[in-house]
Amino acid sequence: MRTLFTNFSLIDGTGKEPLQDATLVIEGKNILYAGLSSQSPYQPETTGIIKVDLGGRVMIPGLIDAHVHLAGSGEPDSYFMAPDPEMELVILKNAQRNLAAGITTVRDVGGWNELEFHVRKSIDDGTFSGSRLILAGRFISITESGAPYYAGMYREANGADEVRKAVREQIKNGADLIKFGVTGAVLVKDGIPGATHFNADELKAGISEAKKFGKRVAAHAHGANGIRLAVECGANTIEHGTFLHQDQELIALMARNGVFLLPTLQAGWTVVNDKSGVIPAWIRKKSEQIQQDAILSLRLAYQAGVPIAMGSDAATPLNFHGENAIELYWMHQAGMKPMDALLAATYSAAKALGLQEKLGTLEKGKIADLVILETNPLADLRSLADKKNIYAVVKEGRIAAIQPNSNLPGKLFAQQVLTILSQ
């Protein structure tokens, strides 16, 4: 059965200006046509087509958040610990919150006791609803004080051979990519974000091992020296990149090599802007010290042509799953054009994940992940984080989230749990 959406404005994720009076046709999980209604080979009168009039609303691709931690739920001290059965439910619930917010795909860059792989299987086989999960498995790090604090997330490895072994373990468990902790962290009490952790031979061995198996590599890296090491060893994405602004040649190198920056500004802003006093003083102090560095690094990287992808770091203090898209507003405030910020969560994010042939745009042949909005998000990117502005979310051609009292036909509904956006 084919479904024809008509009477809406289309922002297709390619960077083109919004297209008025658009039509999009879905068959199964895929898009058959997306473009002007006047040029569509599919007409509402055609036998066997379900017609859906969207009443002048706006359609965008399903959003992609390329940096989350599903095991965390915005705990003020960033300490997310629970017995495995409870944690598996937490991971599932956060995947569902993301989906209801129009985040149809998330990349989890540090899971918990491999539980996220079980959740992914349950989502993929249709047992439960949830965002599409792209998983890194455990965060590979040197021996450091952050490992006990995030016991289910870290995999400590020292020396080139042990790092190779750690990579192979993640691949064995089903990891789509490998993540390395190249520098210290903000959310480790005695962590020094600018300090480089892995030695060159360790990181080179780990990244080489990942690439041997066709896996992309994400590098947690705040300090410029650590970022350079990761880029030179072949990392595909730099997570955070806080002090990137300190090395202009490195920015140029990332631009030439197509290495993505995921600035995760929201993680800092939730702390800096919090007035409740529930966040520990040490987290607040560290966040306040580096937030302007992160903003400057994004601005300079963007101006230099470094590819940018959205990563909200949902899970960090008061940074809740389902509110991810506010990251795009902060990226705009840092200097990105609204359309480019939106691309960071659509085509550019898909490319950062290596999934641009399937996801990220609304074009013929792509998977039918889309979000129907009440208003144009380019007028105010904050609206993307407002669930009242989301009319419906479609994942793989089926409605995954919907406003009550909508007029969308029942044949589009998912067979399993529906997320009602008003809840």
C-alpha positions in Angstrom: 0.0 0.0 0.0 1.2 3.5 -0.9 0.7 6.6 1.2 0.6 10.0 -0.4 1.2 13.1 1.8 0.1 16.4 0.3 -0.5 20.0 1.2 2.6 20.8 3.2 6.0 22.6 3.0 8.9 20.3 2.5 12.4 20.8 4.0 14.1 17.8 2.6 17.4 17.9 4.4 19.6 18.6 1.3 20.0 22.3 2.1 17.5 23.5 -0.5 15.0 26.2 0.4 11.6 24.9 1.7 9.4 23.6 -1.0 5.8 24.8 -0.9 2.9 22.7 -2.0 4.8 19.4 -1.8 4.0 15.8 -2.1 5.7 12.8 -0.5 4.9 9.2 -1.4 5.8 6.2 0.8 5.6 2.5 0.0 6.6 0.2 2.8 9.7 1.7 4.5 10.9 3.7 1.6 10.2 7.0 -0.2 9.0 6.8 -3.8 8.7 10.5 -4.4 9.4 13.8 -2.6 8.9 17.1 -4.4 6.4 19.5 -6.0 2.9 18.2 -6.2 2.7 19.5 -9.7 5.5 17.2 -10.8 4.5 14.1 -8.9 3.8 11.0 -11.0 1.5 9.9 -8.2 -1.9 11.5 -7.9 -4.4 11.2 -5.0 -7.0 9.7 -7.4 -4.7 6.7 -8.2 -6.2 3.4 -7.1 -4.5 1.9 -4.0 -3.1 5.1 -2.6 -4.0 6.4 0.9 -4.2 10.2 0.7 -3.1 12.3 3.8 -3.7 16.0 3.7 -1.3 17.7 6.1 -3.2 21.0 6.1 -0.2 23.3 5.3 2.1 21.9 7.9 5.9 21.4 7.5 7.7 18.2 7.0 11.4 17.6 7.7 13.6 14.4 7.8 13.7 12.4 11.0 16.3 14.0 13.2 19.6 12.3 14.1 21.3 12.8 17.4 24.9 11.5 16.9 26.0 11.7 20.6 23.8 10.4 23.4 24.1 8.1 26.4 20.8 6.1 26.7 21.8 4.8 30.2 21.7 8.3 31.7 18.6 10.4 32.3 20.0 13.8 33.2 21.0 13.0 36.8 22.4 16.2 38.4 25.6 14.5 39.4 25.9 12.5 36.1 25.9 9.3 38.2 23.6 6.9 36.6 23.7 3.5 38.3 21.0 0.9 38.5 20.7 -2.9 38.5 20.8 -4.4 35.0 17.1 -5.2 34.7 16.2 -1.6 35.7 18.9 -0.1 33.5 17.6 -2.0 30.5 14.2 -0.4 31.0 15.8 3.0 31.4 17.6 2.6 28.1 14.4 1.6 26.4 12.4 4.5 27.9 15.0 7.0 26.8 15.0 5.5 23.3 11.2 6.1 23.2 11.5 9.6 24.6 13.9 10.4 21.7 11.6 9.0 19.1 8.6 10.9 20.4 10.7 14.1 20.1 11.4 13.4 16.4 14.8 11.9 16.9 14.4 8.9 14.8 18.0 7.8 15.0 20.5 8.1 17.9 24.1 7.2 18.2 24.9 5.9 21.7 28.6 6.6 22.3 28.9 4.8 25.6 26.4 2.2 26.7 26.0 0.2 29.9 26.9 -3.5 30.4 26.0 -4.2 26.8 22.3 -3.8 27.7 21.8 -1.4 24.8 22.3 -4.3 22.4 19.4 -6.1 23.9 17.2 -3.0 23.7 18.2 -2.5 20.0 17.2 -6.1 19.2 13.8 -5.5 20.8 13.3 -2.3 18.8 14.5 -3.8 15.5 12.2 -6.9 15.8 9.2 -4.7 16.6 8.7 -5.8 20.2 9.0 -2.2 21.3 9.0 1.2 19.7 12.1 3.4 19.9 14.6 5.4 17.9 17.0 3.5 15.6 20.0 2.7 17.7 23.6 3.1 16.4 25.8 1.7 19.1 29.4 2.1 20.1 29.3 -0.3 23.1 31.8 0.5 25.8 33.8 3.7 25.9 37.4 2.6 25.5 39.7 4.5 27.9 43.1 4.2 29.7 43.0 3.3 33.4 41.5 6.4 35.0 39.3 7.5 37.8 36.3 8.0 35.6 36.0 4.2 35.0 34.7 3.3 38.4 32.2 6.2 38.3 30.8 4.9 35.0 31.4 1.3 35.7 29.1 -0.1 33.1 30.3 2.3 30.4 34.0 2.2 30.4 36.4 -0.5 29.1 39.9 0.3 30.4 42.8 -0.7 28.1 46.5 0.0 28.4 49.0 -0.8 25.7 48.5 -1.4 22.1 47.6 -5.0 22.4 45.0 -4.5 25.1 43.4 -1.6 23.1 43.1 -4.0 20.1 41.5 -6.5 22.3 39.0 -4.0 23.7 38.1 -3.0 20.1 37.5 -6.6 19.2 35.2 -7.1 22.2 33.0 -4.2 21.1 32.8 -5.6 17.6 31.9 -9.0 19.0 29.1 -7.5 21.0 27.7 -5.9 17.9 29.1 -2.3 17.9 28.5 -0.2 14.9 31.4 2.1 15.7 34.2 2.4 18.2 34.7 5.2 20.6 38.0 6.2 22.3 38.5 8.5 25.3 41.4 10.4 23.9 41.5 13.1 26.5 40.2 13.8 30.0 36.6 14.5 30.7 34.5 17.3 32.2 32.2 15.0 34.1 35.0 13.2 36.0 35.8 15.1 39.2 39.6 15.1 38.8 39.5 14.8 35.0 41.5 17.3 33.0 39.7 17.9 29.7 42.8 19.2 28.0 45.0 16.3 29.0 45.8 13.6 26.3 45.3 10.1 27.7 46.2 7.5 25.0 49.7 7.3 23.7 50.1 7.5 20.0 50.9 3.8 19.5 47.8 2.8 21.6 45.4 5.0 19.7 46.9 4.1 16.3 46.5 0.4 17.1 42.9 0.9 18.2 41.8 2.9 15.3 43.6 0.7 12.8 41.8 -2.3 14.4 38.5 -0.7 14.1 39.0 0.3 10.5 40.2 -3.2 9.7 36.6 -4.3 10.5 35.0 -1.5 8.6 34.0 0.4 11.8 34.0 4.2 12.1 35.7 5.8 15.0 34.5 8.5 17.4 37.1 10.3 19.6 36.1 12.0 22.8 38.6 14.8 22.7 38.6 18.2 24.4 42.2 19.3 24.2 43.9 20.4 20.9 46.8 17.9 21.3 44.4 15.0 21.8 42.2 16.2 18.9 45.2 16.3 16.6 46.3 12.8 17.7 42.8 11.5 17.0 42.6 13.1 13.5 46.1 12.0 12.5 45.3 8.4 13.6 42.2 8.4 11.5 39.2 9.2 13.7 36.0 10.1 11.8 34.3 12.3 14.4 35.6 14.5 17.2 33.2 14.6 20.2 33.2 17.9 22.0 36.4 19.5 20.5 36.4 22.1 23.2 39.8 23.6 22.7 40.0 23.1 19.0 40.2 26.9 18.5 43.8 26.8 19.9 45.1 25.1 16.7 44.1 26.8 13.4 46.1 24.4 11.3 44.3 21.5 13.0 40.9 23.1 12.0 42.1 23.3 8.4 43.3 19.6 8.6 39.8 18.5 9.8 38.2 20.5 7.0 40.4 18.9 4.4 40.0 15.4 5.7 36.2 15.7 6.3 36.5 14.9 10.0 33.3 15.9 11.8 33.0 18.0 14.9 30.2 17.3 17.3 30.3 20.3 19.7 27.7 19.1 22.3 27.0 22.7 23.5 23.8 21.7 25.2 25.7 19.7 27.8 27.4 22.8 29.0 24.5 25.2 28.7 22.2 23.1 30.9 24.8 23.4 33.7 25.7 27.1 33.1 22.0 28.1 33.0 20.8 26.0 35.9 19.4 28.0 38.8 18.2 25.2 41.0 21.5 24.5 42.7 21.2 20.7 42.3 24.3 20.3 40.2 27.5 19.7 42.1 29.8 22.8 42.4 32.7 21.0 40.7 30.6 20.3 37.6 29.3 23.8 37.4 32.8 25.3 37.8 34.4 23.2 35.1 31.5 23.8 32.7 31.6 27.6 33.2 35.4 27.6 32.6 35.2 25.9 29.2 31.8 26.8 27.7 33.1 29.9 25.8 36.0 27.7 24.4 33.4 25.3 23.0 31.4 28.0 21.4 34.5 29.6 19.8 35.7 26.2 18.6 32.4 25.5 16.8 32.3 29.0 15.3 35.9 28.8 13.8 35.4 25.2 12.6 32.1 26.1 10.9 33.7 29.1 9.2 36.6 27.0 8.0 34.3 24.4 6.4 34.7 21.6 9.0 31.6 19.3 8.7 29.4 19.6 11.8 27.0 17.1 13.1 24.5 17.4 16.0 25.3 15.7 19.3 23.3 16.7 22.3 25.1 14.5 24.9 21.7 13.8 26.3 22.2 12.1 29.7 24.5 14.8 31.2 23.2 16.8 34.2 19.7 18.1 33.5 20.2 17.3 29.8 17.1 15.2 29.2 16.3 12.7 26.4 13.5 14.2 24.4 14.9 17.7 24.6 17.8 17.0 22.4 16.9 19.3 19.5 17.6 22.4 21.6 21.2 21.7 20.6 20.4 23.1 17.2 19.4 26.4 18.7 22.7 26.7 20.6 24.6 25.9 17.4 22.7 28.7 15.7 23.5 31.0 18.6 27.2 30.1 18.2 27.2 31.3 14.5 25.7 28.6 12.3 22.9 29.5 9.8 19.6 28.0 10.7 19.5 25.7 7.7 23.1 24.6 8.4 22.2 23.8 12.0 19.2 21.7 10.8 21.4 19.9 8.3 23.7 19.0 11.2 20.8 16.9 12.5 19.8 15.5 9.1 22.1 15.0 6.1 25.3 15.9 7.9 24.6 13.7 10.9 23.7 10.8 8.5 27.0 11.3 6.8 28.9 11.4 10.1 27.4 8.0 10.8 28.1 6.7 7.3 24.4 6.3 6.7 23.8 9.1 4.1 22.7 6.6 1.5 19.7 5.6 3.7 19.0 8.4 6.1 19.1 12.2 6.5 17.1 13.5 3.6 13.6 13.0 2.1 14.5 11.8 -1.3 13.5 8.9 -3.6 14.9 5.6 -2.3 15.6 6.8 1.3 14.1 5.3 4.4 10.8 7.1 5.3 11.9 8.7 8.6 10.1 12.1 8.9 8.7 14.6 11.3 5.6 16.7 10.6 5.6 20.0 12.4 3.1 22.7 13.0 5.5 25.6 12.1 8.7 26.2 10.1 11.6 25.3 12.4 14.0 27.6 10.5 12.1 30.6 12.0 12.9 29.4 15.5 15.0 26.3 16.0 13.8 26.1 19.6 10.5 24.9 18.3 12.1 21.6 17.4 12.3 20.9 21.1 8.7 21.7 21.7 6.6 18.5 21.5 3.4 20.6 21.0 4.9 21.7 17.7 5.3 18.1 16.6 2.2 16.8 14.8 3.5 13.3 14.1 6.7 11.3 13.8 7.1 8.6 11.2 9.8 6.0 11.4 10.3 3.5 8.5 6.9 4.5 7.0 4.9 3.9 10.1 3.6 6.4 12.7 5.7 6.2 15.8 4.4 9.3 17.7 1.3 11.4 17.1 -0.7 14.2 18.6 -4.1 13.2 19.9 -7.1 13.9 17.7 -5.0 13.9 14.5 -6.7 12.8 11.3 -3.9 10.5 10.1 -5.2 7.1 8.9 -5.0 4.0 11.0 -3.2 2.0 8.3 -0.1 4.1 9.0 0.0 3.2 12.6 2.8 1.1 14.1 1.8 -2.4 15.1 3.2 -2.0 18.6 3.2 0.8 21.2 2.3 4.3 20.0 3.8 7.3 21.9 1.2 10.0 22.5 3.0 13.3 22.4 0.8 14.9 25.0 1.9 12.5 27.7 
